């Protein structure tokens, strides 16, 4: 192992410290806002610690954070929309990803290029066509419209991610299953799919986060308060600062922390499974 000098080690530690501070300080700033009981609007001075520690903002946010809508309704809408969008993006994208990875057909390269172009385009480019299509089928103001919209945005990424996973699996494994009498579907479900699960899980998590945190385009499809999500309610709190209905920023900080809890729980639940499967796959190679 190559030894590094004291100055190199010092520079490395300082760089890592700066990166850590860059990540931690905004998070701590949001925590400080959430527990500061003295805030009546936006903060007017810099402090590392709250002047008065208080849980009042959490109690009020857990009651009715957005207009007269209960917190449980907002949380249910967010989780339902996010999980449904991720599931649709994975299930529909899986078949396309496998087809692009295993088969050769006319228009394959053009299709891949179209998916890549769709993935890099800003979501605002799809607002008008989605608005028109969902209005024509009379579901624009429902949660189903949000699910379809978010699944549409997530699917290109999911397809490219899962396509790479399927390509990394040796085709000889599937051919061995065919020789043992397995059908195409059986081979895919029992051989290919388990090996690709880590990448599929990552794609699903990213699709979930995309839907869970999106708030700008969702307002285009929402007309009733009971179809608002948590991310939209946070955006509404920020906008209220400019419309005269300002709320204490402690509400904003506390709702942001509460909103992040389901994401942290999901990562804690799946991190061991993902790491074990990735390690198993690397050892198998």
C-alpha positions in Angstrom: 0.0 0.0 0.0 1.4 3.4 -1.0 2.0 5.7 1.9 0.9 9.4 1.7 2.6 12.3 3.2 1.4 14.2 6.2 0.4 17.2 4.0 -1.5 15.0 1.6 -3.4 13.4 4.5 -4.1 16.7 6.0 -5.4 18.1 2.7 -7.6 15.0 2.3 -9.1 15.3 5.8 -9.8 19.0 5.3 -11.5 18.4 2.0 -13.6 15.7 3.4 -14.5 17.9 6.4 -15.6 20.7 4.0 -17.7 18.3 2.0 -19.3 17.0 5.2 -20.1 20.5 6.4 -21.5 21.4 3.0 -23.9 18.5 3.4 -24.7 18.7 7.1 -25.1 22.5 7.6 -28.3 22.8 5.5 -29.8 19.8 7.2 -28.9 21.2 10.6 -30.3 24.6 9.6 -33.7 23.0 8.8 -33.6 21.2 12.2 -32.8 24.5 14.0 -35.8 26.2 12.3 -38.1 23.3 13.2 -37.3 23.5 16.9 -37.1 27.3 17.3 -40.1 28.4 19.3 -39.4 32.1 18.8 -39.9 32.3 15.1 -43.0 34.2 14.0 -42.1 34.5 10.4 -38.8 34.0 8.5 -35.5 34.0 10.6 -33.8 37.4 10.8 -30.5 36.3 12.4 -28.0 33.5 12.1 -28.0 31.0 15.0 -26.6 27.5 15.3 -29.0 26.6 18.0 -32.7 27.5 18.6 -33.2 30.4 21.1 -36.0 28.4 22.7 -36.5 24.7 22.0 -40.1 23.9 21.2 -42.2 21.1 19.7 -45.2 23.4 19.0 -44.4 23.5 15.3 -44.5 19.8 15.0 -47.8 19.6 16.9 -49.4 22.1 14.6 -48.0 20.6 11.4 -49.2 17.1 12.4 -52.7 18.6 12.8 -53.5 20.6 9.7 -50.4 21.7 7.8 -52.2 22.8 4.6 -55.4 24.9 4.9 -58.0 22.6 6.5 -56.5 19.3 5.3 -55.4 16.8 7.9 -51.8 15.7 7.9 -52.9 12.0 7.5 -54.6 12.9 4.2 -51.5 14.6 2.8 -49.3 11.7 3.9 -51.6 9.1 2.4 -51.8 11.0 -0.9 -48.0 11.3 -1.1 -47.3 7.7 -0.3 -50.1 6.4 -2.5 -49.1 8.5 -5.5 -45.3 7.8 -5.1 -45.6 4.0 -4.6 -48.1 3.7 -7.4 -46.0 5.7 -9.9 -42.9 3.8 -9.0 -44.7 0.4 -9.4 -46.1 1.4 -12.8 -42.7 2.7 -14.0 -41.0 -0.5 -12.9 -43.6 -3.0 -14.2 -44.0 -1.3 -17.6 -40.4 -0.3 -17.9 -39.2 -3.8 -17.1 -40.6 -5.4 -20.2 -39.2 -2.6 -22.4 -35.8 -2.8 -20.7 -35.6 -6.6 -21.2 -36.7 -6.2 -24.9 -34.0 -3.6 -25.5 -31.4 -5.7 -23.7 -32.0 -9.1 -25.3 -33.7 -8.6 -28.7 -32.7 -7.0 -32.0 -35.6 -5.4 -33.9 -36.2 -2.5 -36.3 -36.2 0.9 -34.6 -34.3 -0.4 -31.6 -31.6 2.3 -31.7 -34.2 5.0 -32.5 -36.3 3.9 -29.5 -33.3 4.0 -27.2 -32.4 7.5 -28.4 -36.0 8.6 -27.9 -36.0 7.3 -24.4 -32.7 9.1 -23.7 -34.0 12.3 -25.1 -37.1 12.0 -23.0 -35.0 11.5 -19.9 -33.0 14.6 -20.4 -35.8 16.9 -21.4 -37.2 19.1 -18.6 -40.6 17.9 -17.2 -42.2 21.2 -18.1 -41.9 20.1 -21.8 -44.6 17.5 -21.1 -47.0 19.7 -19.2 -49.2 20.8 -22.1 -49.6 17.3 -23.8 -50.3 15.7 -20.4 -52.8 18.4 -19.5 -54.7 17.9 -22.8 -54.7 14.1 -22.7 -55.7 13.8 -19.1 -58.4 16.4 -19.5 -59.8 14.6 -22.5 -60.2 11.4 -20.5 -61.6 13.4 -17.5 -59.1 12.4 -14.9 -56.9 15.5 -14.8 -57.9 16.6 -11.3 -57.6 13.1 -9.7 -54.7 11.4 -7.9 -54.6 9.0 -10.9 -53.4 11.9 -13.1 -50.5 12.5 -10.7 -49.6 8.8 -10.8 -49.6 8.7 -14.6 -47.6 11.9 -14.8 -44.9 10.9 -12.3 -44.7 7.4 -13.8 -44.2 9.0 -17.2 -41.3 11.1 -15.9 -39.6 8.1 -14.1 -40.0 5.5 -16.7 -37.1 6.5 -19.1 -34.6 6.4 -16.2 -36.0 3.1 -15.0 -35.8 1.6 -18.5 -32.2 2.6 -19.0 -31.2 1.4 -15.5 -32.9 -1.9 -15.8 -31.6 -2.4 -19.4 -28.1 -2.1 -18.2 -28.8 -4.7 -15.4 -30.3 -7.2 -17.9 -27.4 -6.7 -20.3 -24.9 -7.5 -17.4 -26.6 -10.9 -16.9 -24.9 -13.6 -19.1 -27.3 -14.9 -21.7 -25.9 -18.3 -21.2 -27.7 -18.6 -17.9 -31.0 -18.1 -19.7 -30.0 -20.6 -22.4 -29.2 -23.2 -19.7 -32.7 -22.7 -18.3 -34.2 -23.2 -21.7 -32.3 -26.5 -22.0 -33.8 -27.6 -18.7 -37.3 -27.1 -20.2 -38.1 -23.6 -18.8 -40.2 -21.3 -20.9 -39.3 -17.7 -21.7 -41.5 -16.4 -18.9 -40.3 -19.0 -16.4 -36.7 -18.2 -17.3 -37.3 -14.5 -16.9 -39.1 -14.8 -13.6 -36.9 -17.4 -11.9 -33.5 -16.7 -13.4 -33.1 -13.2 -14.9 -35.3 -11.2 -12.6 -33.7 -12.3 -9.3 -30.2 -11.4 -10.6 -31.4 -8.0 -11.7 -33.3 -7.2 -8.5 -30.7 -4.8 -7.0 -30.8 -2.5 -10.1 -34.6 -2.8 -10.2 -34.8 -1.9 -6.6 -32.6 1.2 -7.1 -34.7 2.2 -10.1 -37.9 1.8 -8.0 -36.4 3.9 -5.2 -35.4 6.7 -7.5 -38.9 6.6 -9.1 -40.4 6.8 -5.7 -38.3 9.8 -4.7 -39.0 11.6 -7.9 -42.8 11.4 -7.3 -42.5 11.9 -3.5 -40.5 15.2 -3.8 -42.1 16.7 -6.9 -44.4 19.8 -6.3 -44.3 22.2 -9.2 -46.0 20.2 -12.0 -48.4 18.6 -9.6 -50.3 21.9 -9.1 -51.3 21.7 -12.7 -53.4 18.6 -11.9 -54.8 19.6 -8.5 -58.0 21.6 -7.9 -59.1 20.2 -4.5 -57.3 20.6 -1.3 -57.8 16.9 -0.4 -55.6 15.8 -3.4 -52.6 17.8 -2.4 -49.4 16.0 -1.4 -46.9 16.8 1.3 -44.4 18.3 -1.2 -47.0 20.6 -2.6 -48.0 21.7 0.9 -44.4 22.7 1.6 -44.3 24.7 -1.6 -47.6 26.4 -0.6 -46.0 27.4 2.7 -43.0 29.0 0.9 -45.4 30.8 -1.5 -47.5 32.1 1.4 -44.5 34.2 2.4 -45.1 36.3 -0.7 -48.9 36.5 -0.6 -49.5 37.9 2.9 -50.4 34.6 4.6 -47.0 34.0 6.0 -46.5 31.1 8.4 -43.5 30.7 10.8 -40.6 29.0 9.1 -40.6 26.6 12.0 -43.6 25.0 10.3 -41.7 24.7 7.1 -38.7 23.1 8.9 -40.9 20.7 10.9 -42.9 19.5 7.9 -39.7 19.0 5.9 -38.3 16.8 8.7 -41.5 14.8 9.0 -41.7 14.4 5.3 -38.2 12.9 5.2 -39.0 10.2 7.8 -40.7 7.8 5.3 -37.8 8.1 2.9 -35.3 7.3 5.7 -37.3 4.3 6.8 -37.5 2.9 3.3 -33.7 3.2 2.9 -33.1 1.5 6.3 -35.4 -1.3 5.4 -33.9 -2.0 2.0 -30.3 -1.1 2.4 -29.2 -4.5 3.9 -31.1 -6.4 1.2 -29.6 -4.3 -1.6 -26.1 -4.6 -0.2 -26.4 -8.4 0.3 -27.7 -8.9 -3.2 -25.0 -6.7 -4.8 -22.3 -8.5 -2.9 -23.7 -11.9 -3.8 -23.8 -10.8 -7.5 -20.2 -9.6 -7.4 -19.0 -12.8 -5.7 -20.9 -14.9 -8.3 -19.0 -13.2 -11.1 
